[in-house]
Amino acid sequence: MKRKQGGLSLVGFLVVLAVLGFAAYIGMKLFPMYQEYYAVRTALKGLAGEPGVGDMSPARIQDLFFRRLYINYSENVKPQNLKFERADGGWVMHVTYEVRRPLIYNLDVVGNFDTSQTLTRRGSDDE
């Protein structure tokens, strides 16, 4: 009895390669968007750790926030994307923004990001 060896044909290999290539292309488009979101979250957490941040004016907090983002080369968050609400012992800072990147021809990848952080007078207790 002769057994026929099975395996991946050239056409099958090309299909798998095309699918993996497309997935890598999508990942390359999405990774910078989420990297920037991580930088925004890190900047907010850093602000929350600042002692006395709850007593600062929103303009001063915004300046400190954008200084932290400048280090991370963030370009999609603008001053109009920030909102401040008065809270017990400080502020709640909301950051809402949208990132749109071209994908293929007339298709775009759109990311809507929304995060908030409580900024109190004593700073963060979790550091």
HUGIQUI-V702547 format. One record per residue. N is the residue number from 1. RES is the residue in three letters. PHI is phi in whole degrees, -180 to 180 (NA if undefined). PSI is psi in whole degrees, 0 to 359 (NA if undefined). D_CENTER is the distance of its C-alpha to the mean C-alpha in Angstrom with 2 decimals. Layout:
BEGIN
[[N | RES | PHI | PSI | D_CENTER] [N | RES | PHI | PSI | D_CENTER]]
END
This chain:
BEGIN
[[1 | MET | NA | 123 | 59.60] [2 | LYS | -97 | 130 | 57.15] [3 | ARG | -100 | 138 | 53.43] [4 | LYS | -93 | 128 | 51.04] [5 | GLN | -79 | 130 | 47.92] [6 | GLY | -101 | 155 | 44.73] [7 | GLY | -174 | 187 | 41.51] [8 | LEU | -86 | 125 | 38.82] [9 | SER | -79 | 172 | 40.39] [10 | LEU | -63 | 319 | 39.22] [11 | VAL | -66 | 317 | 38.01] [12 | GLY | -62 | 318 | 36.13] [13 | PHE | -63 | 319 | 34.54] [14 | LEU | -66 | 322 | 33.46] [15 | VAL | -65 | 313 | 31.92] [16 | VAL | -61 | 317 | 29.93] [17 | LEU | -63 | 320 | 28.90] [18 | ALA | -65 | 318 | 27.81] [19 | VAL | -65 | 315 | 25.69] [20 | LEU | -65 | 322 | 24.01] [21 | GLY | -64 | 318 | 23.54] [22 | PHE | -66 | 319 | 21.93] [23 | ALA | -63 | 320 | 19.53] [24 | ALA | -66 | 322 | 18.67] [25 | TYR | -64 | 316 | 18.25] [26 | ILE | -62 | 317 | 15.81] [27 | GLY | -61 | 322 | 13.82] [28 | MET | -67 | 332 | 13.94] [29 | LYS | -79 | 325 | 12.58] [30 | LEU | -84 | 327 | 9.62] [31 | PHE | -56 | 312 | 8.74] [32 | PRO | -62 | 328 | 7.73] [33 | MET | -64 | 314 | 5.32] [34 | TYR | -76 | 333 | 3.57] [35 | GLN | -66 | 320 | 4.95] [36 | GLU | -66 | 320 | 4.01] [37 | TYR | -61 | 320 | 1.42] [38 | TYR | -63 | 321 | 4.42] [39 | ALA | -65 | 322 | 6.44] [40 | VAL | -64 | 314 | 6.44] [41 | ARG | -62 | 319 | 7.47] [42 | THR | -65 | 319 | 9.76] [43 | ALA | -64 | 320 | 11.20] [44 | LEU | -65 | 317 | 11.99] [45 | LYS | -63 | 321 | 13.60] [46 | GLY | -64 | 320 | 15.45] [47 | LEU | -64 | 321 | 16.76] [48 | ALA | -64 | 334 | 17.93] [49 | GLY | -83 | 350 | 19.93] [50 | GLU | -72 | 124 | 21.74] [51 | PRO | -66 | 137 | 25.28] [52 | GLY | 79 | 9 | 26.43] [53 | VAL | -65 | 332 | 23.12] [54 | GLY | -69 | 339 | 24.43] [55 | ASP | -91 | 350 | 27.40] [56 | MET | -77 | 158 | 25.58] [57 | SER | -76 | 155 | 25.44] [58 | PRO | -57 | 326 | 22.27] [59 | ALA | -65 | 319 | 22.79] [60 | ARG | -68 | 318 | 22.92] [61 | ILE | -63 | 317 | 19.82] [62 | GLN | -61 | 318 | 17.94] [63 | ASP | -62 | 314 | 19.48] [64 | LEU | -62 | 320 | 18.45] [65 | PHE | -63 | 313 | 14.79] [66 | PHE | -72 | 334 | 14.78] [67 | ARG | -65 | 320 | 16.78] [68 | ARG | -68 | 321 | 14.20] [69 | LEU | -70 | 328 | 11.50] [70 | TYR | -60 | 324 | 14.34] [71 | ILE | -63 | 326 | 14.76] [72 | ASN | -94 | 10 | 11.36] [73 | TYR | 57 | 40 | 12.17] [74 | SER | -79 | 130 | 9.52] [75 | GLU | -123 | 353 | 11.39] [76 | ASN | -97 | 344 | 9.95] [77 | VAL | -91 | 123 | 10.15] [78 | LYS | -116 | 162 | 13.90] [79 | PRO | -56 | 329 | 16.40] [80 | GLN | -72 | 350 | 17.18] [81 | ASN | -86 | 356 | 13.78] [82 | LEU | -103 | 142 | 14.86] [83 | LYS | -137 | 142 | 17.53] [84 | PHE | -118 | 138 | 19.67] [85 | GLU | -125 | 140 | 22.01] [86 | ARG | -73 | 135 | 24.86] [87 | ALA | -133 | 172 | 24.98] [88 | ASP | -61 | 116 | 27.57] [89 | GLY | 76 | 19 | 27.62] [90 | GLY | 161 | 223 | 24.76] [91 | TRP | -131 | 158 | 21.83] [92 | VAL | -116 | 122 | 18.95] [93 | MET | -104 | 124 | 16.07] [94 | HIS | -108 | 133 | 13.96] [95 | VAL | -123 | 117 | 10.93] [96 | THR | -130 | 123 | 10.77] [97 | TYR | -152 | 165 | 9.76] [98 | GLU | -126 | 140 | 10.06] [99 | VAL | -121 | 129 | 9.38] [100 | ARG | -125 | 123 | 12.57] [101 | ARG | -125 | 138 | 13.62] [102 | PRO | -67 | 141 | 17.23] [103 | LEU | -110 | 287 | 18.02] [104 | ILE | -139 | 124 | 21.81] [105 | TYR | 50 | 255 | 24.37] [106 | ASN | -105 | 17 | 23.64] [107 | LEU | -101 | 137 | 20.80] [108 | ASP | -119 | 155 | 17.18] [109 | VAL | -102 | 127 | 13.90] [110 | VAL | -121 | 129 | 12.19] [111 | GLY | -119 | 126 | 8.87] [112 | ASN | -106 | 120 | 9.35] [113 | PHE | -118 | 138 | 6.98] [114 | ASP | -146 | 122 | 9.28] [115 | THR | -147 | 159 | 9.63] [116 | SER | -145 | 160 | 12.74] [117 | GLN | -147 | 137 | 14.63] [118 | THR | -85 | 130 | 18.39] [119 | LEU | -116 | 111 | 19.87] [120 | THR | -106 | 169 | 23.49] [121 | ARG | -67 | 329 | 26.46] [122 | ARG | -90 | 354 | 26.87] [123 | GLY | 86 | 185 | 23.34] [124 | SER | -84 | 141 | 21.62] [125 | ASP | -91 | 348 | 24.08] [126 | ASP | -92 | 12 | 21.86] [127 | GLU | -94 | NA | 21.81]]
END
